[in-house]
Amino acid sequence: MSDTAALARELLRLHTDPELLTVVNVWDATSARVVAGVPGTKALATASYSVAASRGYEDGERIPVAEMIEEVRRVVAAVDLPVTADLEGGYGDAAETVRRAIAVGAVGANIEDQMKPLVEAATQVEAVMSAAASAGVPDFVLNARTDAFLRAGDRDPADVLEEATERGRAFLDAGAPVVFVPGRLDEAQVSHLAEAFGPQRLTLLAVPGSISLARMAEIGVARVSYGPWSQRVALTALAGLVEDVHAGGGIPDGTRVLT
């Protein structure tokens, strides 16, 4: 477990460093090796949506937890970098799921709050961090996710921002090192959350229309990840190849052998 603990310390350092940590998500051993092999890559993150899709499941904990953990194991085994795992809402027992992820080498995790009552969600954060410490990984990087914006519906954006702020602060108080607030946030919302949580405590999801990486860094965001978008980019390229072939073309110039 000493190697795992050391990788966890490095992943935590990457989050607390003033330089913005960019994490392009992966979904299997091949995508992990490709991303890890690009200069500048410092850590990897799985994307639960993409892992599930690659195995024929819809998102939303439809994939059995054993299959999700097995894919995390394969990603960890394929690279030498710290790996954080997207574990959705924890599959009914977030602490136990995190223990299983640590056992295969993960040193961080996304756990969704799924807008559970705040006390329950904060207690879940405490349980996950306690489980990680008991497993010998006290620096485990729990990226405690609030779904406030994703489940906002037609609510007043100001109310949503206030709720995301309250939940994020509660998760930090419960021991999470960083808080993940996915959604299409504007610069004012990102600035508010970064100030409320403190420097290098907010993590974001890049989506079309997101503020620039340079601005995120200036504001004090710890990390930006790409969720299912990296797989969508790869599959868009595959669909483009098929279209070119159907039109009488072939392999695009510049195609590299990366595996």
Secondary structure, 3 states (H helix, E strand, C coil): CHHHHHHHHHHHHHHHCCCCEEECCECCHHHHHHHHCCCCCCCEEECHHHHHHHCCCCCCCCCCHHHHHHHHHHHHHHCCCCEEEECCCCCCCHHHHHHHHHHCCCCEEEEECCCCCHHHHHHHHHHHHHHHHHCCCCCCEEEEECCCCCCCCCCCHHHHHHHHHHHHHHHHHCCCCEEECCCCCCHHHHHHHHHHHCCCCEEEECCCCCCCHHHHHHHCCCEEECCCHHHHHHHHHHHHHHHHHHCCCCCCCCCCCCC
